[in-house]
């Protein structure tokens, strides 16, 4: 398994919306949940397959 460190600046209103949508109380958990969802999303894999063609 390879670990990657990512750092980004998000607008406060985006962070608040992400926390509300994810149902998490902390920013860290809300972002973690969003990243895991993105990685497991079928549409993400389809997009990657299309870009390889």
Residue frames relative to the residue before (quaternion, step in Angstrom):
aa qw qx qy qz dx dy dz
X 1.0000 0.0000 0.0000 0.0000 0.00 0.00 0.00
X 0.2250 -0.7731 0.5827 0.1103 3.55 -0.94 0.91
X 0.2298 -0.7670 0.5863 0.1231 3.57 -0.88 0.94
X 0.0960 -0.7814 0.6159 0.0272 3.53 -1.04 0.85
X 0.2791 -0.7382 0.5904 0.1692 3.55 -0.98 0.84
X 0.0402 -0.7950 0.6051 -0.0148 3.55 -0.83 1.02
X 0.0325 -0.7823 0.6220 0.0057 3.53 -1.00 0.84
X 0.0826 0.7989 -0.5873 0.1002 3.54 -0.88 0.95
X 0.3456 -0.6995 0.5811 0.2317 3.55 -1.24 0.47
X 0.0735 -0.7958 0.6010 0.0087 3.56 -0.77 1.08
X 0.5140 -0.6277 0.4756 0.3398 3.59 -1.00 0.73
X 0.6068 -0.5981 0.3827 0.3571 3.57 -1.01 0.81
X 0.6573 0.5132 -0.3278 0.4440 3.61 0.93 -0.80
X 0.6210 0.5259 -0.3401 0.4713 3.62 1.12 -0.58
X 0.6471 0.5124 -0.3148 0.4686 3.57 1.02 -0.82
X 0.6442 0.5136 -0.3201 0.4677 3.58 0.95 -0.85
X 0.6613 0.5007 -0.3016 0.4701 3.60 0.92 -0.89
X 0.6444 0.5213 -0.3166 0.4613 3.59 0.99 -0.81
X 0.6456 0.5102 -0.3185 0.4706 3.59 0.98 -0.83
X 0.6651 0.5011 -0.3047 0.4623 3.59 0.93 -0.86
X 0.6904 0.4879 -0.2842 0.4523 3.57 0.87 -0.95
X 0.7108 0.4517 -0.2597 0.4725 3.59 1.00 -0.80
X 0.3963 -0.7287 0.4705 0.3009 3.57 1.18 -0.50
X 0.5154 0.6348 -0.4120 0.4020 3.58 1.27 0.24
X 0.4373 -0.7123 0.4909 0.2458 3.56 -1.14 0.65
X 0.7449 0.3394 -0.2166 0.5319 3.61 1.17 -0.45
X 0.5941 -0.5735 0.4352 0.3588 3.54 -1.20 0.62
X 0.6366 0.5536 -0.3240 0.4282 3.57 0.95 -0.93
X 0.7002 0.4556 -0.2753 0.4757 3.60 0.84 -0.93
X 0.6283 0.5364 -0.3371 0.4515 3.60 1.02 -0.74
X 0.6765 0.4726 -0.2897 0.4849 3.59 0.92 -0.89
X 0.6265 0.5380 -0.3328 0.4554 3.58 0.97 -0.82
X 0.6567 0.5088 -0.3015 0.4679 3.58 0.92 -0.91
X 0.6595 0.5118 -0.3034 0.4594 3.58 0.98 -0.87
X 0.6566 0.5078 -0.3105 0.4633 3.59 0.96 -0.85
X 0.6631 0.4920 -0.3106 0.4709 3.60 0.89 -0.88
X 0.6247 0.5280 -0.3384 0.4651 3.58 1.02 -0.77
X 0.6505 0.5248 -0.3087 0.4541 3.58 0.93 -0.93
X 0.6847 0.4973 -0.2882 0.4482 3.57 0.91 -0.92
X 0.7243 0.4258 -0.2392 0.4867 3.59 1.08 -0.68
X 0.4970 0.6923 -0.4103 0.3246 3.58 1.25 -0.31
X 0.4884 -0.6805 0.4684 0.2810 3.59 -0.86 0.98
X 0.6448 0.5356 -0.3323 0.4325 3.58 0.97 -0.77
X 0.5889 0.5593 -0.3669 0.4537 3.59 1.12 -0.58
X 0.6709 0.4917 -0.2969 0.4691 3.56 0.91 -0.90
X 0.6287 0.5281 -0.3351 0.4621 3.60 1.04 -0.72
X 0.6454 0.5219 -0.3152 0.4602 3.57 0.98 -0.84
X 0.6480 0.5126 -0.3168 0.4659 3.58 0.98 -0.80
X 0.6434 0.5205 -0.3190 0.4619 3.55 0.99 -0.82
X 0.6597 0.5070 -0.3085 0.4612 3.58 0.96 -0.85
X 0.6737 0.4994 -0.3082 0.4492 3.60 0.99 -0.79
X 0.6209 0.5481 -0.3435 0.4428 3.61 1.19 -0.43
X 0.6066 0.5949 -0.3487 0.3956 3.57 1.19 -0.46
